[in-house]
Amino acid sequence: MTNKIIVIAMLFLSIVLMYACSKNEDEIIAPEKQITFSVPSNFTAPAYHFEDNKITNAGFALGKKLFYDARLSADKSVSCGSCHQQFAAFANLDHKVSHGVNNCQGKRNAPPLFNLAWQKAFFWDGGVKNIETSPLNAITDACEMGTDVETIINLLKNTSPYPQMFNKAFGSVEINSQRILKSITQFMAVLVSGNSKYDLVMRKENGASFNSLELAGYHLFKEKCSSCHAEPLFTDFSYRNNGLDLVSADEGRSHITGLATDFGTFRIPTLRNIEYTGPYMHDGRFYSLDEVLEHYNSGIKPSPNLDPLLKSGIPLNSSEKEQIKAFLKTLTDNEFIKNTLYSES
């Protein structure tokens, strides 16, 4: 009887162990979800295609780690993620201008980072033409990260786990500027925001529809705003003078082109996620959408380069402002803002 009990107990134990081992083995060999770049069906074709920078999980993970690592800055206090915060759609919440090393304040507002694969030029003045080289501006600017690529390379070579991560992403432990920039690009270019209520309505998904206030705002938007903020990206990527008094004497795009006709012109920003990307304008002067709308209603300042579409402003009564604001809030993509795939931890 005793032997029979022992045999049964041993049989039970072996079954438990087999199940546990099987379960652990499944957890170990479970395939990692592949990082992909997805184009929403209501979007146009992107400008960046990854032909020479194939997305891999290892490359994305490396780029993400570099994006959030403050040790890359001169005083170890600032990362890309410091001025591009996910909860603000990768803009800089409540900061008029970017804040860099040694508490230095820049002269322009940090733009949100998403849907970058559709852009052909970057920054408020379009001074960089390639997404892969765009991080160099933040790295080298004295009021941002205040360092240089060679210093960063030396740091990474001697900082674990970076050699192992570069090896996994690129097949060797070599660390150079091209690999740094390509991996950061893999992270940034995958930041696609295209699942707002607006998108669901446009794609006729899940029975989504605008309420009466949003629908009225949408019609007003198409009438009064869409010539610059074109759907579906809500920017036409042009550079325009929108009637701001240039109190900061920021020359805008003329700093890049040298043309007097470009003085005071800045890239049209996307309105996607605008509910969370304030403050607004190139210098962050407006903290609310009400201020922005009132600027177009009554605050346009005449100048030789003022966009012709704004010569008479954009008249809006209080009811129309509320309608447009209601529509603009349908451009908020909460799924994107809360996606842990893009989070620091």
Sequence and secondary structure as in RCSB ss.txt:
>XXXX:A:sequence
MTNKIIVIAMLFLSIVLMYACSKNEDEIIAPEKQITFSVPSNFTAPAYHFEDNKITNAGFALGKKLFYDARLSAD
KSVSCGSCHQQFAAFANLDHKVSHGVNNCQGKRNAPPLFNLAWQKAFFWDGGVKNIETSPLNAITDACEMGTDVE
TIINLLKNTSPYPQMFNKAFGSVEINSQRILKSITQFMAVLVSGNSKYDLVMRKENGASFNSLELAGYHLFKEKC
SSCHAEPLFTDFSYRNNGLDLVSADEGRSHITGLATDFGTFRIPTLRNIEYTGPYMHDGRFYSLDEVLEHYNSGI
KPSPNLDPLLKSGIPLNSSEKEQIKAFLKTLTDNEFIKNTLYSES
>XXXX:A:secstr
 HHHHHHHHHHHHHHHHHHHHHHHHHHHH           TTS   S   TTS   HHHHHHHHHHHH GGGSTT
S   HHHHSBGGGTTB TT SS B GGG B SS     SSGGG SSBTTTT B  TTTTHHHHHH TTTT   HH
HHHHHHHTSTTHHHHHHHHHSSS   HHHHHHHHHHHHHT     SHHHHHHTT TT    HHHHHHHHHHHHHT
TTTS TTTT    EEB S   TT   BTHHHH  GGGTTBEE    TTGGGS SBSTT  B SHHHHHHIIIII 
   TTB GGGTT     HHHHHHHHHHHGGG  HHHHT GGGS  
